[in-house]
């Protein structure tokens, strides 16, 4: 399933060149009214087209007196194709950069409730470990002690008490 912006991005080069039908052009214009990202992409595209045009014009001005006759068919490729190709490359690069930026994994921000939960878990694990160590002094309670160490490791794995319980189990 394609997102609406992906369909519009495919038409932006032709939209900037004025090569779309009236219906497609209206569709793109309507989308641009509501989408800041596509407007920015179109603005960058138009700037790159203008830059490509200026570069082409400057290069053409230097070589307009040079005529080279090449036998065979001579193709006259309008500068807009080069500009469109350059714009397409720039659009591709811009889209790639934006995509990578948007797809970076977002680090989870820790909030007060999470901090409070972690503190509570660490306290519970520490109290349970202390009680288990007291039980460990009695030879008849060794089975219970091993079960308690295992419970601490499984229930509170991210606490220092769980790390200590792992060491005691070995």
C-alpha positions, -999 to +999 in steps of 0.1 A: +000+000+000+016+033-011+014+064+009-001+095-008+032+114-007+049+086-026+025+090-055+029+127-055+067+126-054+067+105-086+048+134-103+067+164-089+093+166-117+066+166-144+046+190-122+075+214-120+080+212-158+043+217-165+040+183-182+011+169-162-025+168-174-049+193-158-064+166-135-030+153-123-018+189-119-048+198-098-043+166-077-007+175-070-016+212-063-043+201-038-018+177-021+008+205-019-017+227-001-017+203+029+018+187+028+047+208+040+073+180+032+061+178-005+061+216-008+097+217+005+107+189-019+090+208-048+109+240-038+142+221-037+134+206-071+125+240-086+158+254-073+177+226-087+160+230-121+168+267-121+204+259-112+207+233-139+192+257-164+217+284-154+246+260-157+233+248-190+229+284-203+264+293-191+279+262-208+259+268-239+271+304-241+307+294-242+303+268-269+277+284-292+303+294-319+318+259-320+302+237-346+311+200-349+295+180-377+290+144-369+280+121-397+247+104-392+216+114-373+219+145-350+198+145-320+188+177-304+180+170-268+164+199-250+180+212-218+149+203-199+157+166-201+191+172-185+175+195-159+148+168-152+175+142-149+195+164-125+163+172-106+154+135-104+188+127-090+185+155-064+150+143-056+162+108-051+190+119-029+167+142-009+141+114-005+168+090+006+181+114+032+146+122+045+137+085+045+168+076+066+161+105+090+125+094+095+133+057+099+160+061+125+150+042+156+136+066+182+152+062+216+125+057+242+124+086+266+122+076+302+095+092+322+089+095+359+066+065+361+092+043+345+119+056+369+096+049+398+088+014+385+125+006+382+133+019+417+104-002+431+116-033+413+152-028+425+139-023+461+117-054+460+145-075+445+170-063+471+146-071+500+139-105+486+177-112+481+184-101+517+156-124+530+170-153+508+205-148+522+191-150+557+174-183+548+207-195+533+221-197+568+198-227+575+209-260+560+173-273+557+162-244+535+187-248+506+159-259+482+139-228+490+170-206+487+177-219+452+141-214+442+142-178+456+174-170+437+159-183+405+127-163+411+148-131+416+167-136+384+135-143+364+113-116+379+138-088+383+164-094+355+176-058+352+185-053+388+218-056+407+200-081+430+194-104+401+231-102+391+241-112+427+215-140+427+230-154+395+264-155+412+250-172+442+233-199+420+266-209+405 
